[in-house]
Amino acid sequence: MKEAYCAYTIILMALFWCTEALPLAVTAFLPIIMFPMMGIMTASTVSLEYLKDTNILFIGGMMVALAVENWNLHKRIALCVLLIIGVRPALLILGFMLVTAFLSMWISNTATTAMMVPIAHAVLEQLHKMPTDRDVEEGRNNPAFELQEQKEETKLDEKDNKQDRPAPPTPSESKTQQNKEQLRFSQGLSLCVCYSASIGGIATLTGTTPNLVLQGQVNSIFPQNGNVVNFASWFGFAFPAMIILLLLSWVWLQILFLGFDFRKNFGLGDQSRDQERAAFEVIQRQHKLLGPMNFAEKAVTFLFVLLVVLWFTREPGFFTGWGNLAFSDENGKSMTSDGTVAILIAVIMFIMPSKIPGLTQKPGNPGKLKAPPALLTWDIVKKKMPWNIVILLGGGFALAKGSEESGLSKWLGDKLTPLESVPPAAVVFIICLLIAIFTECTSNVATTTLFLPILASMSQAICIHPLYVMLPCTLASSLAFMLPVATPPNAIAFSFGGLRVTDMARAGFMLNVIGVLVITLAINSWSIPMFDLHNFPSWAQSNTTGLCGVSQANVTTSSP
């Protein structure tokens, strides 16, 4: 009976999450009400699931990200990279995609998109600016590149018969064609920003919330897993997949919106450098407005780099980390976590002043002294911290714990036993397609929260490594490319105009297909030795009544 009660709670929450009849965070509170009343878990036990180590990692990571945003460090990084790459059509798209993906690895996808889309449109406005009267009088073209235009002839063959040459297009036809090309490039640049924000978030554990949901669910369902999913192991698995997906997406968007004339796309034609100067000056002007780096930016940069280094070296697995050396338990395991490091750096930011330490006189009151503000203040955290995500994470962990306590996980595992006859690679491919479709109309956090416990039970039932199905599910939940409502980055790009739903759907459909193929490649290649996916782990064996061989190699390296 408890299994049915728990299933009813999950179905009810899934319905509310899909329809958003209630705010997502409010729906996440339902286990606190339902599970004690149904006799599944006590209220105290349920409440403990709402603030676990994964939530602490999210809070600490977000605090550091807010400090980076507050001091405009992310904007300086973006403009510097764009100045290096340049403004040729294909390279401009690549530059925006690389910058957006890198920033979304560390700060929220929404904040990254909200910053990058206005910069992209400022560049586009200069690129598409009509020629001035002076330009017409001097016979110059508009100082911006024109996409896919025919190459101008710089020399005329004296022997050519002018009468045999076709008549040039009329000005109205040229103008119409140019407007169409400019619109398509504008669409492609807007989409490349929102897509690369979603793609970049998968590379790090704190890059997007579904990654943290996976870590929390694995630690909750399999408490003896030995911290198999940490910052270093996730980065080693997801970063190569992100790079491959980003480059393939760039190629696809270039073909779709710029065409097949790659020489023109890369600016290899006989175009004057004056044609690139206007857009370059827009980026240069924005960069100059930031001024030189001040003490606060340098301090935040140092602390941010320190955080990343500490994350990678805490317990990397392939060598003894500082966590194992300095803060180990009786078994040699690190007692600190990635959340510990994130909170440590965040606390330092609350302490460190934003100017060179010293007292300055208070403006308007020379008699009083005023200390400089800290790098991060609680007012900033209070205004910008997405506390709803913290609650949403907790609701997911409560669901996973309730499924285990009620016996629903075991029941699902028994029902999914027939899948043992299906090749594991085919199972992964089907899961990726299902999640990629489901996440288009549902929150990616809700999607992973609902599916990961089910997939954990399925893996135990058919005796394959739980991460072999849980990792692809997590990555696929970020493949929300087709609809404006699928993710906040999509909605931001769509709100700037110039895009139709059909434009986003056409571009996003192929990206979904590419994403599924890349994830299938990743889970069947380099992830196998990283997580030992050939063998069913002992820490998963202890949570199921089935007898799976510890050395069983159900995973094959071939993709479907």
Stockholm file with secondary structure:
# STOCKHOLM 1.0

chainA/1-560         MKEAYCAYTIILMALFWCTEALPLAVTAFLPIIMFPMMGIMTASTVSLEYLKDTNILFIGGMMVALAVENWNLHKRIALCVLLIIGVRPALLILGFMLVTAFLSMWISNTATTAMMVPIAHAVLEQLHKMPTDRDVEEGRNNPAFELQEQKEETKLDEKDNKQDRPAPPTPSESKTQQNKEQLRFSQGLSLCVCYSASIGGIATLTGTTPNLVLQGQVNSIFPQNGNVVNFASWFGFAFPAMIILLLLSWVWLQILFLGFDFRKNFGLGDQSRDQERAAFEVIQRQHKLLGPMNFAEKAVTFLFVLLVVLWFTREPGFFTGWGNLAFSDENGKSMTSDGTVAILIAVIMFIMPSKIPGLTQKPGNPGKLKAPPALLTWDIVKKKMPWNIVILLGGGFALAKGSEESGLSKWLGDKLTPLESVPPAAVVFIICLLIAIFTECTSNVATTTLFLPILASMSQAICIHPLYVMLPCTLASSLAFMLPVATPPNAIAFSFGGLRVTDMARAGFMLNVIGVLVITLAINSWSIPMFDLHNFPSWAQSNTTGLCGVSQANVTTSSP
#=GR chainA/1-560 SS CHHHHHHHHHHHHHHHHHHTSSCHHHHTTHHHHHHHHTTSSCHHHHHHTTSCHHHHHHHHHHHHHHHHHHTTHHHHHHHHHHHHHCCCHHHHHHHHHHHHHHHHTTSCHHHHHHHHHHHHHHHHHHHTCCCCHHHHHHTCCCSSCCTTCCCCCSSCCTTSCGGGSCCCCCHHHHHHHHHHHHHHHHHHHHHHHHHHHHHHGGGSTTTSHHHHHHHHHHHHHCTTSCSCSCHHHHHHHHHHHHHHHHHHHHHHHHHHHHCSCHHHHTTCSSCCTHHHHHHHHHHHHHHHHHCSCCHHHHHHHHHHHHHHHHHHHSSCSSSCCHHHHHSBCTTSCBSCCHHHHHHHHHHHHHHSBSSSSSCEEETTEEEEEECCCBSSCHHHHHHHCCHHHHHHHHHHHHHHHHHHHHTHHHHHHHHTGGGGGSCHHHHHHHHHHHHHHHTTTSCHHHHHHHHHHHHHHHHHHHTCCHHHHHHHHHHHTTCCCSCTTSSHHHHHHHHTSSCCHHHHHHHHHHHHHHHHHHHHHHHTTTHHHHHTTTSCCHHHHTTCSSCCCTTCCCCCSCCC
#=GC SS_cons         CHHHHHHHHHHHHHHHHHHTSSCHHHHTTHHHHHHHHTTSSCHHHHHHTTSCHHHHHHHHHHHHHHHHHHTTHHHHHHHHHHHHHCCCHHHHHHHHHHHHHHHHTTSCHHHHHHHHHHHHHHHHHHHTCCCCHHHHHHTCCCSSCCTTCCCCCSSCCTTSCGGGSCCCCCHHHHHHHHHHHHHHHHHHHHHHHHHHHHHHGGGSTTTSHHHHHHHHHHHHHCTTSCSCSCHHHHHHHHHHHHHHHHHHHHHHHHHHHHCSCHHHHTTCSSCCTHHHHHHHHHHHHHHHHHCSCCHHHHHHHHHHHHHHHHHHHSSCSSSCCHHHHHSBCTTSCBSCCHHHHHHHHHHHHHHSBSSSSSCEEETTEEEEEECCCBSSCHHHHHHHCCHHHHHHHHHHHHHHHHHHHHTHHHHHHHHTGGGGGSCHHHHHHHHHHHHHHHTTTSCHHHHHHHHHHHHHHHHHHHTCCHHHHHHHHHHHTTCCCSCTTSSHHHHHHHHTSSCCHHHHHHHHHHHHHHHHHHHHHHHTTTHHHHHTTTSCCHHHHTTCSSCCCTTCCCCCSCCC
//
